[in-house]
Amino acid sequence: LFVIYRNPERQRLCFCPNRFPTATCPLPSGNVYRLALGESLLRRQHSKAPTITVLSSDSDANRYAGHRYGCAASSRFHLIQSHGGNKTLILKDTYMAYTVTDGHSVFLIPISIMTLTNQTIKPATSSSSIIDVMNEAHRIPGNPAGVFQIGERIQQKGRALVKASKSTLSHVTACTLLLGLILSTVALAATRDVQFVVYSSEDRVPMYQQNFDAFKAKTGIGVEHQQAPGGQVQKWEQVITRIAGGVSPDVVGAVSVEFVQYAANGLILPVDDFIQRDKVNTGSIIPILVSALQWRGKQYMMPYGASGLPLVYNVQLFDEAGVAYPPDVWGRPEWNWETFVDTLRKLTKTDGDGNITQYGLGGPPWDSWITLPYTWGGDWIDSELKRFMGTSPETLDALQAMQDLRWNYRVMGTGGGLLEGRAAMVGWGTWNLPAMIRSPLNLRMAPWFVVGTHPPKGPINPMGLAILATSPNKEAAWEYVKFSTLDPEGNYLFANAAGALPGTPQAYRRWQESIQAQKAGLNPFAFVQQVAEHGAIVNIRKVTTFTDINAVMNPAVSAVINNVKSPTAAMEEVAPVVQTLIDQSAH
């Protein structure tokens, strides 16, 4: 939805969202920084690290964090951190120029759709050419200056929507949705099987098929599985590509609270009208799962269950050390932080040279930094989703605790080791249940410990099914969503295939019995209780700029865990940038 122009001398660049360029902007010298964010988007065909050239009309090109530079009114550049001479930049709602390797190849791309197009970005084949940004890019015939226009047909159909939009992502999404809806409606007017997008490992495909077969037996409607990449961004990238091509899927699976960034751009259809029309009783689902998938007073998805992160331990290693097991149920006051640390100390072993051969805890008990602070009473964002809480005492205490486990108490490794017998306990996601069940080890789930007077909590991921706004088969899609989230049989089969605890009582009791039958002693009830009574929602994922926040926070938290920085120093350094990103969110 934009035009890129570069004159032959490469001294000036210009860009414009809705029309051909009429002016040029200087490319200042001396403002070249190493590209950290987005580096992986460039396929490595150059020997040197990619760099980014800042287009700035600001006379003081050395003002960094939190300041804005402008080549156009919408251009904003924010410095995240500095490591020696290397600068890491984050850009929002802007067009940016990259200078690759030798400084001769320059291209522009809207930053807010960068992750949606990362599979189609290609380095230039020669140093004098502009890089195509999307597979659909095409040179305008007869233009000697080298103009590329992206999505010309979409632009023609969506021009009015583009003018009304405020962000580049909104431009792309609005026009893609419009074109996708037109093409899908024309091509797929007749009833078809429900087109369902989800990632599935090979061993789980038959499990999903059991759900599809049960649905067809009950309704006569078929379901076609469309395999997706494992990552959320890559999955939605594929969905948007299909929409733009006029073959919109109907339902997207394995979506958690990050749904907001897609709902905010009109990709997901709220289901409130369906719920009211069909008099659906959402009260039969674990309540926290239903509320977590609401936004701005609307129910955007129906939850089929939850994944999460319980503690898991090796019973044999506890027995060998003569250490008492953690309790099987939540909220026991004796299972507190102090007891937890003492237990890990007794389970950590060293050889004659003082080298650690077995850790009490394999690594930080988390999926990533986002699942950490809840049992300490902390959170990464306030309840109104407006203020970054990484510098709160509770969150800093949680970070300090992780640093102490590794460097002070020396009872925590860098990750893993449970199945190999090198760690007695880990925090392990329920998506690893097949591995737990297959393992010959005597493994058991346990609740999280109590910290001080804070209510015990464990991180969970409410998981739902999203009906796309561009679906040409919405009624059948809704029937499939109802079956997989409310019907006891459908809910059990779907959640079991997806590696989640089902959301309805009959289904999760069946799930619990099934796990116990496959692996006696695993104690799945600990996770049922975690979801139903002690679940902590990772609400910062509802912020539509979370991808950028994650890129900032990952290295900051790693610096704490690796004892490079104190929790206070690390969080105070990133707090202004994360707060800016929260302020820019469309949530």
VOMARRO-241423 format. One line per 2 residues: number of its first residue (from 1); their letters; for each residue y, z, x negated of C-alpha. Coordinates in pm, 1 decimal, decimal comma, m for minus. Layout:
VOMARRO-241423
NUM) a) Y/Z/X; ... $
end
This chain:
VOMARRO-241423
1) lf) 0,0/0,0/0,0; 228,2/m59,0/m292,5 $
3) vi) 334,4/m331,9/m532,4; 315,8/m308,8/m909,3 $
5) yr) 546,0/m513,5/m1129,6; 568,6/m544,0/m1507,0 $
7) np) 797,2/m787,2/m1686,8; 663,2/m973,9/m1991,3 $
9) er) 853,8/m759,4/m2241,4; 686,3/m440,5/m2110,4 $
11) qr) 1015,3/m255,6/m2146,1; 1071,9/m200,3/m1777,1 $
13) lc) 849,7/m105,3/m1485,8; 923,2/m75,1/m1118,1 $
15) fc) 735,7/12,3/m806,5; 802,0/21,3/m438,7 $
17) pn) 582,0/142,6/m152,9; 652,1/m121,7/110,7 $
19) rf) 820,6/m423,3/m42,5; 857,3/m624,6/m359,7 $
21) pt) 1050,1/m460,1/m644,8; 1422,3/m522,5/m654,7 $
23) at) 1509,5/m302,7/m952,7; 1351,0/m176,8/m1270,0 $
25) cp) 1317,6/161,1/m1436,6; 1329,4/224,8/m1809,6 $
27) lp) 1018,2/344,1/m1989,1; 1166,8/617,0/m2212,4 $
29) sg) 1034,7/649,7/m2562,1; 907,6/978,6/m2698,3 $
31) nv) 768,1/1112,4/m2372,4; 401,8/1044,0/m2435,0 $
33) yr) 154,0/1325,5/m2368,1; m221,7/1351,4/m2392,6 $
35) la) m377,7/1291,0/m2050,3; m596,6/1585,5/m1949,9 $
37) lg) m605,6/1559,8/m1571,3; m756,7/1232,2/m1462,2 $
39) es) m892,6/1156,4/m1807,1; m1240,4/1095,1/m1668,6 $
41) ll) m1102,9/829,8/m1435,3; m1072,3/587,4/m1723,2 $
43) rr) m1400,0/429,0/m1819,8; m1430,3/493,6/m2188,9 $
45) qh) m1376,5/150,0/m2341,1; m1102,4/265,7/m2575,4 $
47) sk) m1154,7/459,8/m2893,3; m850,1/685,7/m2861,0 $
49) ap) m773,3/948,7/m2599,8; m574,0/823,0/m2300,4 $
51) ti) m210,1/923,7/m2289,3; 45,1/944,4/m2013,0 $
53) tv) 400,1/816,7/m2039,1; 651,9/1001,0/m1825,9 $
55) ls) 896,4/778,9/m1640,1; 1208,7/990,0/m1626,4 $
57) sd) 1571,5/930,0/m1545,4; 1646,5/1290,0/m1641,0 $
59) sd) 1848,3/1314,7/m1958,7; 1666,5/1631,4/m2060,3 $
61) an) 1312,8/1500,4/m2095,1; 1190,2/1826,8/m2246,4 $
63) ry) 1221,8/2046,2/m1937,3; 868,4/2127,1/m1832,7 $
65) ag) 697,4/2367,2/m1593,5; 812,0/2356,4/m1234,0 $
67) hr) 1086,6/2102,7/m1300,1; 1095,5/1759,2/m1145,5 $
69) yg) 1159,7/1427,5/m1310,1; 1253,9/1121,5/m1113,9 $
71) ca) 1223,8/751,5/m1162,6; 1222,5/731,1/m783,3 $
73) as) 1301,6/991,7/m522,7; 936,0/1072,1/m469,5 $
75) sr) 841,8/1109,2/m837,1; 751,7/1462,6/m944,7 $
77) fh) 596,1/1574,6/m1270,4; 482,8/1932,6/m1337,6 $
79) li) 365,0/2064,5/m1673,2; 61,0/2287,0/m1634,6 $
81) qs) m3,6/2427,4/m1981,0; 52,8/2361,9/m2346,5 $
83) hg) m204,2/2386,1/m2623,2; m32,9/2319,4/m2953,4 $
85) gn) 112,0/1972,2/m2934,2; m95,3/1866,5/m2634,1 $
87) kt) 53,2/1887,1/m2287,1; m143,0/1884,0/m1963,1 $
89) li) 44,6/1730,4/m1672,0; m10,1/1737,2/m1300,0 $
91) lk) 164,9/1494,2/m1068,7; 197,4/1499,8/m691,0 $
93) dt) 313,8/1246,6/m433,3; 424,2/1002,3/m695,5 $
95) ym) 351,1/681,9/m876,8; 279,5/732,4/m1242,4 $
97) ay) 246,8/516,2/m1549,4; m35,2/552,3/m1798,8 $
99) tv) m13,4/426,7/m2153,7; m367,0/373,4/m2281,1 $
101) td) m461,7/399,5/m2652,9; m227,2/180,5/m2854,2 $
103) gh) 59,9/201,3/m2607,1; 44,3/m163,8/m2499,6 $
105) sv) m140,6/m131,2/m2170,6; 49,0/20,1/m1879,1 $
107) fl) m34,1/56,8/m1512,4; 79,9/248,2/m1207,6 $
109) ip) m126,9/434,2/m949,0; m37,8/671,7/m664,2 $
111) is) m150,9/1009,1/m792,5; m247,5/1149,8/m454,8 $
113) im) m514,1/882,5/m403,8; m630,7/881,7/m763,2 $
115) tl) m949,0/1072,1/m685,3; m1018,7/841,5/m391,6 $
117) tn) m1020,1/536,3/m614,0; m1166,4/667,4/m935,9 $
119) qt) m1474,4/447,9/m919,3; m1264,9/132,6/m923,0 $
121) ik) m1012,3/206,6/m1196,8; m1083,1/m12,2/m1499,3 $
123) pa) m913,4/m40,8/m1838,5; m740,0/m369,9/m1908,7 $
125) ts) m941,8/m628,0/m2096,3; m641,2/m708,7/m2313,1 $
127) ss) m346,2/m502,6/m2423,1; m93,9/m726,1/m2246,9 $
129) si) m233,5/m705,5/m1894,2; m186,3/m466,3/m1604,9 $
131) id) m491,8/m272,5/m1489,8; m626,2/m339,5/m1140,5 $
133) vm) m625,3/m17,9/m942,6; m873,1/m106,1/m667,6 $
135) ne) m1148,3/m361,4/m624,1; m941,9/m514,7/m342,2 $
137) ah) m642,3/m576,1/m571,0; m550,4/m940,2/m605,5 $
139) ri) m283,6/m1133,5/m792,8; m20,3/m1294,7/m575,9 $
141) pg) m44,8/m1670,0/m654,4; 240,2/m1829,3/m840,1 $
143) np) 408,1/m1511,3/m951,5; 460,6/m1536,6/m1327,8 $
145) ag) 582,2/m1179,8/m1363,3; 244,4/m1029,7/m1290,9 $
147) vf) 274,5/m872,3/m947,4; m27,6/m705,6/m790,2 $
149) qi) m38,8/m604,5/m430,0; m297,5/m356,4/m304,5 $
151) ge) m440,9/m378,8/42,4; m219,7/m662,5/166,8 $
153) ri) m406,8/m700,8/495,3; m404,4/m327,3/558,9 $
155) qq) m34,1/m319,2/478,4; 42,0/m586,6/737,1 $
157) kg) m147,2/m399,4/1009,3; m17,1/m56,2/918,4 $
159) ra) 344,8/m116,3/813,9; 490,9/87,8/1098,8 $
161) lv) 262,3/380,2/1023,4; 348,0/361,6/655,2 $
163) ka) 719,7/389,4/721,6; 662,6/698,9/931,4 $
165) sk) 441,3/866,8/673,7; 566,7/1113,3/416,2 $
167) st) 304,3/1101,2/139,0; 113,2/833,6/m46,0 $
169) ls) m217,9/974,7/75,7; m87,6/963,7/430,7 $
171) hv) 10,6/598,4/375,9; m334,8/505,2/257,9 $
173) ta) m522,0/712,1/515,0; m311,2/606,3/812,4 $
175) ct) m346,1/237,4/735,3; m711,4/263,8/638,4 $
177) ll) m783,2/445,0/963,5; m597,7/182,7/1165,4 $
179) lg) m772,2/m109,4/1002,7; m1107,7/67,4/1007,5 $
181) li) m1074,5/148,8/1375,3; m985,1/m211,1/1462,7 $
183) ls) m1270,4/m361,9/1263,2; m1523,8/m100,1/1373,5 $
185) tv) m1434,1/m147,8/1737,7; m1468,6/m525,3/1715,1 $
187) al) m1788,8/m529,2/1512,4; m1968,5/m237,8/1675,1 $
189) aa) m1879,6/m243,3/2041,1; m2245,4/m204,7/2135,7 $
191) tr) m2432,1/124,4/2116,4; m2600,3/183,3/1782,7 $
193) dv) m2784,2/455,7/1595,1; m2569,2/743,1/1475,6 $
195) qf) m2454,1/660,1/1123,3; m2482,6/986,2/931,3 $
197) vv) m2347,5/1037,6/578,4; m2477,0/1314,7/354,2 $
199) ys) m2606,4/1360,9/3,6; m2976,7/1437,4/m10,9 $
201) se) m3207,5/1488,1/m304,7; m3524,4/1284,0/m281,2 $
203) dr) m3739,3/1581,5/m180,6; m3512,2/1662,5/114,7 $
205) vp) m3502,3/1315,4/270,6; m3825,1/1379,1/469,1 $
207) my) m3680,3/1710,5/588,9; m3373,7/1534,5/728,1 $
209) qq) m3603,8/1277,8/887,7; m3776,5/1556,3/1080,5 $
211) nf) m3438,0/1642,2/1230,4; m3366,0/1276,2/1311,1 $
213) da) m3706,8/1231,1/1475,6; m3668,7/1544,4/1687,6 $
215) fk) m3325,3/1427,2/1802,8; m3455,1/1084,3/1899,9 $
217) ak) m3749,6/1237,8/2084,9; m3507,9/1448,7/2288,3 $
219) tg) m3226,3/1196,5/2348,7; m3360,9/850,7/2268,1 $
221) ig) m3080,2/806,6/2012,5; m3167,6/716,4/1655,3 $
223) ve) m2998,6/839,7/1339,3; m2949,1/630,3/1026,7 $
225) hq) m2906,1/825,7/705,1; m2645,7/685,7/466,8 $
227) qa) m2691,8/841,4/123,8; m2373,9/976,4/m35,8 $
229) pg) m2280,2/1097,5/m384,6; m2330,3/1468,7/m447,7 $
231) gq) m1963,4/1553,1/m505,6; m1732,5/1614,1/m209,7 $
233) vq) m1454,6/1388,9/m342,5; m1696,2/1106,9/m419,3 $
235) kw) m1861,0/1143,2/m79,0; m1531,5/1110,2/106,5 $
237) eq) m1430,2/825,9/m121,2; m1737,4/639,7/m2,6 $
239) vi) m1660,7/723,2/360,8; m1303,1/593,7/333,0 $
241) tr) m1426,2/274,8/166,8; m1661,6/211,6/457,9 $
243) ia) m1388,7/279,2/709,8; m1159,3/30,7/534,7 $
245) gg) m1439,6/m223,6/541,6; m1477,2/m190,9/919,0 $
247) vs) m1814,9/m13,1/909,6; m1709,2/341,9/979,1 $
249) pd) m1984,9/603,0/980,4; m2000,3/845,3/1272,3 $
251) vv) m2081,8/1185,4/1124,4; m2035,0/1338,3/779,6 $
253) ga) m2253,6/1631,7/679,9; m2233,4/1916,3/426,5 $
255) vs) m1861,8/1972,6/485,2; m1716,7/2320,2/434,6 $
257) ve) m1363,4/2460,3/454,2; m1228,0/2175,6/240,9 $
259) fv) m1232,7/1978,3/568,1; m862,5/2058,0/615,8 $
261) qy) m744,1/1798,0/365,4; m929,4/1530,1/561,4 $
263) aa) m831,0/1665,1/902,0; m467,1/1669,3/791,2 $
265) ng) m485,8/1294,5/728,7; m650,9/1212,2/1058,3 $
267) li) m1001,4/1141,6/931,4; m1181,3/1409,5/1135,4 $
269) lp) m1192,0/1424,7/1514,3; m1140,0/1769,3/1673,3 $
271) vd) m1425,4/1856,2/1908,4; m1239,7/2085,8/2151,0 $
273) df) m1244,3/1828,8/2433,7; m1619,9/1786,1/2397,3 $
275) iq) m1671,5/2163,4/2390,8; m1465,2/2212,4/2706,6 $
277) rd) m1619,1/1918,2/2890,5; m1977,0/2020,2/2815,0 $
279) kv) m1906,8/2393,8/2857,7; m2049,8/2462,6/2512,7 $
281) nt) m2095,0/2830,2/2425,6; m1996,3/2862,8/2060,1 $
283) gs) m2062,3/3236,7/2092,8; m2427,0/3165,6/2017,3 $
285) ii) m2328,9/3082,4/1656,5; m2250,0/3344,3/1390,9 $
287) pi) m1877,4/3401,3/1466,9; m1738,9/3380,4/1112,6 $
289) lv) m1881,9/3030,2/1078,1; m1706,2/2904,8/1391,7 $
291) sa) m1363,8/3047,1/1304,5; m1380,8/2922,1/946,0 $
293) lq) m1395,9/2560,1/1066,1; m1085,2/2583,8/1283,0 $
295) wr) m741,5/2461,5/1182,7; m411,2/2481,7/1366,8 $
297) gk) m582,2/2613,3/1677,8; m842,3/2335,7/1697,4 $
299) qy) m1214,4/2330,5/1627,9; m1257,8/2043,9/1385,6 $
301) mm) m1625,7/2093,6/1312,4; m1929,0/2261,8/1458,8 $
303) py) m2108,8/2478,0/1200,1; m2477,9/2428,9/1140,6 $
305) ga) m2500,6/2727,2/906,5; m2392,8/2859,0/569,6 $
307) sg) m2482,0/2847,3/206,0; m2375,1/3120,1/m28,1 $
309) lp) m2427,8/3325,9/m337,9; m2657,2/3630,1/m318,6 $
311) lv) m2776,9/3821,1/m622,9; m3131,9/3730,1/m727,8 $
313) yn) m3345,8/3930,8/m970,5; m3680,7/3916,5/m1151,1 $
315) vq) m3892,0/4205,8/m1021,9; m4123,9/4200,6/m1324,1 $
317) lf) m3839,6/4253,5/m1572,6; m3714,8/4550,4/m1369,9 $
319) de) m4065,4/4697,4/m1373,8; m4104,6/4647,0/m1748,8 $
321) ag) m3774,4/4827,7/m1811,9; m3855,1/5102,9/m1561,7 $
323) va) m3535,0/5032,6/m1373,1; m3492,8/5096,7/m999,0 $
325) yp) m3458,0/4787,4/m781,6; m3132,3/4707,7/m605,8 $
327) pd) m3144,5/4792,9/m232,9; m3270,5/4532,4/12,8 $
329) vw) m2981,1/4582,4/254,5; m2604,2/4585,1/224,8 $
331) gr) m2363,4/4875,7/208,4; m2570,3/5138,3/26,9 $
333) pe) m2313,2/5356,3/m152,0; m2543,8/5419,4/m448,3 $
335) wn) m2547,9/5044,0/m525,2; m2197,4/5041,1/m672,6 $
337) we) m2024,1/4882,7/m971,1; m2111,7/5168,6/m1203,4 $
339) tf) m2480,3/5154,9/m1107,7; m2475,5/4777,9/m1143,2 $
341) vd) m2340,0/4796,9/m1500,4; m2586,3/5072,5/m1594,3 $
343) tl) m2873,1/4864,8/m1455,2; m2767,5/4562,6/m1660,5 $
345) rk) m2746,4/4770,9/m1976,5; m3106,0/4888,8/m1931,2 $
347) lt) m3224,0/4531,5/m1874,4; m3050,0/4381,1/m2179,6 $
349) kt) m3276,3/4351,8/m2485,3; m3210,9/4277,4/m2851,9 $
351) dg) m3435,8/4189,6/m3145,6; m3453,3/4365,3/m3481,1 $
353) dg) m3146,3/4180,8/m3605,5; m2938,1/4282,5/m3306,1 $
355) ni) m2953,3/3941,1/m3138,5; m2969,6/3953,7/m2760,3 $
357) tq) m3300,3/3810,2/m2637,2; m3266,0/3905,9/m2270,3 $
359) yg) m2950,1/3958,4/m2069,1; m2924,8/4188,5/m1773,2 $
361) lg) m2706,8/3923,3/m1604,0; m2753,8/3556,6/m1686,4 $
363) gp) m2387,9/3462,7/m1645,5; m2089,2/3517,5/m1419,4 $
365) pw) m2236,6/3575,3/m1070,3; m2052,4/3291,2/m906,2 $
367) ds) m2061,8/2925,4/m812,5; m1722,6/2888,6/m983,3 $
369) wi) m1402,0/3091,7/m1012,4; m1338,8/3056,4/m637,7 $
371) tl) m1633,4/3280,1/m543,8; m1540,7/3576,3/m763,1 $
373) py) m1295,8/3842,0/m641,8; m1401,4/3936,0/m288,2 $
375) tw) m1619,9/4239,9/m350,9; m1331,9/4385,6/m555,2 $
377) gg) m1109,9/4349,0/m247,7; m930,6/4048,7/m394,4 $
379) dw) m868,4/3690,2/m287,4; m706,7/3384,3/m435,2 $
381) id) m471,1/3325,6/m141,7; m323,0/3543,9/131,0 $
383) se) m445,8/3543,5/490,2; m169,0/3304,4/597,6 $
385) lk) m264,5/3057,4/321,5; 86,0/3066,0/179,3 $
387) rf) 84,5/3284,9/m131,1; m124,0/3271,5/m448,3 $
389) mg) m296,8/3605,9/m501,0; m439,1/3551,4/m848,0 $
391) ts) m204,4/3811,9/m994,1; m294,7/4082,3/m740,4 $
393) pe) m446,5/4401,8/m889,8; m776,5/4345,6/m708,7 $
395) tl) m821,5/3990,1/m834,1; m721,0/4088,6/m1187,5 $
397) da) m975,3/4372,8/m1172,7; m1247,0/4123,1/m1081,8 $
399) lq) m1155,6/3899,5/m1375,8; m1142,6/4197,2/m1610,1 $
401) am) m1485,7/4306,1/m1489,9; m1633,5/3967,0/m1580,9 $
403) qd) m1470,7/3975,2/m1923,7; m1601,8/4329,4/m1982,0 $
405) lr) m1957,7/4239,6/m1880,8; m1971,3/3979,2/m2155,1 $
407) wn) m1755,8/4119,8/m2434,1; m1737,2/4496,2/m2382,1 $
409) yr) m2073,3/4585,1/m2229,4; m2248,2/4277,5/m2377,8 $
411) vm) m2488,1/4251,1/m2084,8; m2394,7/3905,4/m1951,2 $
413) gt) m2482,1/3565,5/m2093,2; m2310,0/3232,5/m2047,0 $
415) gg) m2522,4/3118,1/m1751,9; m2876,1/3070,0/m1623,5 $
417) gl) m3187,6/3213,8/m1783,4; m3353,5/3364,3/m1475,9 $
419) le) m3638,6/3115,7/m1444,6; m3689,4/3113,0/m1820,4 $
421) gr) m3721,9/3491,6/m1841,4; m3403,7/3526,7/m2047,6 $
423) aa) m3208,4/3703,9/m1774,2; m3311,8/3973,2/m1528,3 $
425) mv) m3052,0/3891,0/m1261,6; m2813,6/3612,8/m1163,1 $
427) gw) m2579,5/3519,5/m882,9; m2758,8/3214,0/m745,3 $
429) gt) m2665,3/2977,6/m466,6; m2898,5/2943,6/m170,0 $
431) wn) m2910,6/2568,3/m234,5; m3151,2/2672,7/m512,7 $
433) lp) m3400,9/2815,9/m265,3; m3660,0/2543,3/m335,3 $
435) am) m3654,3/2640,0/m703,2; m3684,6/3008,9/m614,3 $
437) ir) m3982,1/2938,2/m390,6; m4156,7/2713,4/m642,8 $
439) sp) m4113,0/2956,9/m928,9; m4420,3/3163,5/m1023,5 $
441) ln) m4188,3/3456,2/m1094,8; m4158,2/3745,8/m852,0 $
443) lr) m3797,4/3687,3/m743,5; m3602,4/3886,9/m489,0 $
445) ma) m3259,3/3856,1/m325,1; m3024,4/4152,3/m329,1 $
447) pw) m2684,0/4237,6/m180,3; m2367,2/4253,8/m381,9 $
449) fv) m2264,4/4596,6/m509,4; m1984,1/4815,1/m376,1 $
451) vg) m1660,5/4843,0/m577,1; m1458,2/5157,4/m507,0 $
453) th) m1364,7/5191,7/m142,9; m1356,7/4815,8/m76,0 $
455) pp) m1592,2/4683,0/192,0; m1882,5/4502,0/25,2 $
457) kg) m1852,4/4125,8/48,4; m2036,9/3822,1/m77,5 $
459) pi) m1911,1/3461,9/m93,0; m2040,3/3220,8/170,8 $
461) np) m1973,4/2855,7/251,2; m1963,7/2780,7/625,8 $
463) mg) m2109,5/2434,0/660,9; m2037,5/2190,2/941,8 $
465) la) m2074,3/1838,9/1075,7; m1760,1/1626,4/1101,5 $
467) il) m1721,7/1345,9/1356,4; m1494,7/1077,8/1214,2 $
469) at) m1190,0/971,7/1413,1; m1287,5/609,3/1342,5 $
471) sp) m1641,4/645,8/1476,7; m1717,0/372,1/1731,0 $
473) nk) m2002,5/584,9/1862,0; m1837,0/918,5/1933,9 $
475) ea) m2047,6/1020,1/2233,8; m2374,5/971,6/2048,2 $
477) aw) m2222,7/1141,3/1743,8; m2132,0/1444,8/1954,9 $
479) ey) m2482,0/1461,0/2098,2; m2621,6/1466,3/1746,4 $
481) vk) m2375,9/1736,4/1637,7; m2467,6/1950,5/1940,0 $
483) fs) m2837,8/1909,8/1869,1; m2806,0/2003,0/1502,1 $
485) tl) m2578,1/2301,2/1556,0; m2675,7/2451,9/1892,5 $
487) dp) m3031,5/2348,6/1975,3; m3270,3/2603,8/1813,7 $
489) eg) m3508,0/2333,2/1695,1; m3238,3/2093,0/1579,5 $
491) ny) m3037,1/2366,5/1410,9; m3336,5/2498,4/1219,3 $
493) lf) m3450,4/2153,9/1105,0; m3105,4/2043,5/996,1 $
495) an) m3005,5/2363,7/815,2; m3342,7/2379,3/644,2 $
497) aa) m3298,1/2023,8/517,0; m2942,4/2099,8/404,5 $
499) ga) m3043,0/2416,1/216,3; m2842,2/2645,3/441,2 $
501) lp) m2900,8/2947,9/660,5; m2893,8/2822,9/1023,7 $
503) gt) m2606,0/2943,2/1238,1; m2790,5/3035,5/1560,5 $
505) pq) m3007,6/3349,0/1598,4; m3332,0/3178,1/1695,9 $
507) ay) m3296,3/2929,4/1415,1; m3204,5/3177,1/1141,6 $
509) rr) m3487,7/3411,0/1241,1; m3726,1/3116,3/1209,5 $
511) wq) m3567,2/3029,4/874,5; m3616,3/3386,6/752,9 $
513) es) m3981,3/3390,1/861,5; m4040,0/3054,7/694,4 $
515) iq) m3894,5/3173,8/363,4; m4101,9/3491,4/374,5 $
517) aq) m4416,4/3289,6/443,1; m4349,5/3060,2/149,4 $
519) ka) m4241,8/3331,8/m94,5; m4347,1/3684,4/m6,3 $
521) gl) m4097,1/3943,7/m123,6; m3799,3/3709,0/m164,6 $
523) np) m3607,3/3915,0/95,0; m3403,6/3641,0/269,2 $
525) fa) m3270,9/3905,2/508,7; m3024,7/4008,1/236,9 $
527) fv) m2855,8/3669,6/274,2; m2873,5/3673,3/655,2 $
529) qq) m2684,7/4001,9/643,7; m2440,5/3863,7/384,8 $
531) va) m2342,8/3578,7/616,5; m2341,0/3766,8/946,7 $
533) eh) m2176,5/4092,9/835,5; m2034,2/4068,8/483,4 $
535) ga) m1930,3/3707,6/434,5; m1621,8/3618,4/232,1 $
537) iv) m1471,1/3275,5/306,6; m1322,7/3084,5/13,4 $
539) ni) m1000,0/3008,9/198,2; m815,7/2857,3/m95,4 $
541) rk) m1034,5/2550,3/m44,1; m843,2/2491,1/280,2 $
543) vt) m534,2/2403,7/78,0; m508,3/2025,1/69,5 $
545) tf) m403,6/2030,5/m296,3; m715,2/2227,6/m391,7 $
547) td) m847,9/1954,5/m621,6; m536,7/1994,2/m835,7 $
549) in) m550,8/2374,0/m813,2; m911,3/2366,3/m927,7 $
551) av) m813,7/2159,9/m1230,9; m557,1/2425,1/m1322,4 $
553) mn) m769,7/2729,6/m1250,9; m1096,0/2627,0/m1417,2 $
555) pa) m961,2/2639,7/m1773,7; m750,9/2947,5/m1697,5 $
557) vs) m1047,6/3151,3/m1574,7; m1267,0/3017,2/m1854,3 $
559) av) m1010,8/3148,3/m2101,5; m1054,6/3493,5/m1949,4 $
561) in) m1435,7/3484,3/m1949,0; m1435,1/3361,0/m2310,3 $
563) nv) m1198,9/3643,7/m2412,8; m927,1/3401,1/m2518,1 $
565) ks) m670,9/3553,0/m2281,9; m635,2/3867,0/m2078,1 $
567) pt) m660,9/3827,1/m1698,7; m292,8/3913,8/m1660,1 $
569) aa) m174,9/3662,1/m1920,6; m394,0/3382,5/m1786,7 $
571) me) m297,9/3431,8/m1422,0; 73,5/3481,3/m1485,1 $
573) ev) 74,3/3156,7/m1681,3; m72,5/2947,2/m1401,0 $
575) ap) 72,3/3134,1/m1101,7; 398,0/2930,4/m1073,0 $
577) vv) 210,0/2601,0/m1085,7; m58,1/2706,4/m837,2 $
579) qt) 209,1/2839,3/m602,9; 392,6/2506,1/m624,9 $
581) li) 71,6/2325,2/m533,0; 14,5/2558,1/m239,1 $
583) dq) 370,7/2491,3/m123,6; 305,9/2115,8/m141,7 $
585) sa) m12,7/2139,0/65,6; m25,3/1978,5/409,7 $
587) h) m234,7/2262,3/552,6 $
end
